[in-house]
Amino acid sequence: MYGIVVAAINSALGFIFKTAIVKFILFFGLYMVTYSFIAYLSDKLPSVTGLDSLFNQIPAGMWYFLDIFKFSTGFNLCISAFVLRFMIRRIPVIG
């Protein structure tokens, strides 16, 4: 009876320490590298002023529909996702 309980606890602890913690440490390290890489690149990139003037040319009627669809939030999310995908593909282990 106690052999089954000890074996179950032993296999559960083996799973936690062999796979779960190793994956946590690996992905946390990759997250920190990506976060540092983004902070470094954001300082080096030039500011984009042409994009502001492009959005200023959109008429008020179009802005009404863009605000309904939350374009400003969606545009920022898409740009951030594309930049993050670009950077993750440059990491040698993943990309």
Stockholm file with secondary structure:
# STOCKHOLM 1.0

chainA/1-95         MYGIVVAAINSALGFIFKTAIVKFILFFGLYMVTYSFIAYLSDKLPSVTGLDSLFNQIPAGMWYFLDIFKFSTGFNLCISAFVLRFMIRRIPVIG
#=GR chainA/1-95 SS CHHHHHHHHHHHHHHIIIIIHHHHHHHHHHHHHHHHHHHHHHHHSCCCCHHHHHHHTSCHHHHHHHHHTTHHHHHHHHHHHHHHHHHHHTSTTTC
#=GC SS_cons        CHHHHHHHHHHHHHHIIIIIHHHHHHHHHHHHHHHHHHHHHHHHSCCCCHHHHHHHTSCHHHHHHHHHTTHHHHHHHHHHHHHHHHHHHTSTTTC
//
